[in-house]
Amino acid sequence: MESRKTAGIQREKRIYVGSLNPVMRIGGLQKVSLIDYPGKIAAIVFTQGCNFRCGYCHNPELVNPDFFIKPISLEEIFTFLESRQGELEGVVVTGGEPLLQEGLNDFLKKIKGLGYSIKLDTNGSFQERLRDIIEKKLVDYLAMDIKAPLEKYAAVVKSAVEIKKIKESIDLIMNSGLDYEFRTTVVKSQLKKEDILKIGELLKPGSSYILQKFVPSKTLDPQFLKETGYSDEELGEIVKELREIYHLNCIIR
């Protein structure tokens, strides 16, 4: 039987952790970035938790609860942002999957109230929450990871996924009137050249589409540390076809 002393310690621990961020779990803060928000000097806020389990994910500490650190308090985040007003221009909210966070809308409103532009990264699986954020004008820039052609999604993300929601999110973003980009991490064992070209079919001409080179430095599934990626020449040829066939603003990152 659990002793009173032990039970009390556990209760205190639960109350303490919950009091830090009752509706926002923040697992990291990068205080400055020159590359994550196009054209802006920005801070990056990393949320904890994701509904996908992509084996090649390079942020396992934000996906697997076994690796979660104690969340950073909202007070710490906003104290920092207030101290950088006039120096930083934007805030990137990424994850994990930010749209899992119950308090995301209020969090974005408060950042907006400090005068920052906001870039939101998402996997596109919560299209109604995304629609709400767009309609309420809570963000200025949207970035969505498109993991695979629609028919291969579940196999790549290792989770149940409603393909309709992914497609709706893509369309929402393209018609939002906001600056946006789509991204695909190109892991050779997961996506063939034909798969990447199929993703191009989902995007309207002029869309920004970034092919992210896979770097096997840290992954959710250690098996992916053995991966070999596409060569620069191979990626260059894919980019050329995406530009010519679908008229996308396609680059390699």
Secondary structure by P-SEA (a helix, b strand, c coil): cccaaaaaaaaaaaaaaaaacccccccccccccccccccccbbbbbbccccccccccccccccccccccccccaaaaaaaaaaacccccbbbbbccccccccaaaaaaaaaaaabbbbbbbccccaaaaaaaaaaaccccbbbbbbccccccccccccccccaaaaaaaaaaaaaccccbbbbbbcccccccaaaaaaaaaacccccbbbbbbbbccccccccccccccccaaaaaaaaaaaaaacccccccc
